[in-house]
């Protein structure tokens, strides 16, 4: 069971269709592919790589920029679609990882291995923050398009608040590897973005 792929080809096609929906400028197939590439890079560090891959595939499956419960609904979809493919404990870990993307705080796992997997998963989701400046700017523009319905003053205030809340954390990334690779650049880009939002 542990080595069977949780996400088979038919499920990939079904989920890909959700990620290709209109209005997804950042939370789309490209974002999933970028995270899957990171999961492949870090595969040796993951205790249950298939569970992490499943969490990646499902974490933004439900995405409506006007809604506040996307993560919970994505987790519910994962629970429904993966029933019978994973035992209750494993399914619990997957859904907890998905729900954690709402706050980007680590889920309360007692198991060190599960905690490490969740930390790497959450860091993969935020790796874009530490990308090269042009990639970061493209990301910011794509997210702005997803929130096209929000008026500019509201957007500037809201986006600044989100970026400031990440900057206020002692560390943006949970793992040493991601901190070393992405943290300094992420802080620089986010400060630059906050300045631009003020302008």
Helices and strands as residue ranges (DSSP letters): H 9-19, H 29-41, G 43-45, H 49-58, H 70-82, H 88-100, H 112-126, G 127-130, H 133-146, H 152-167, H 176-178, I 179-183, H 184-198
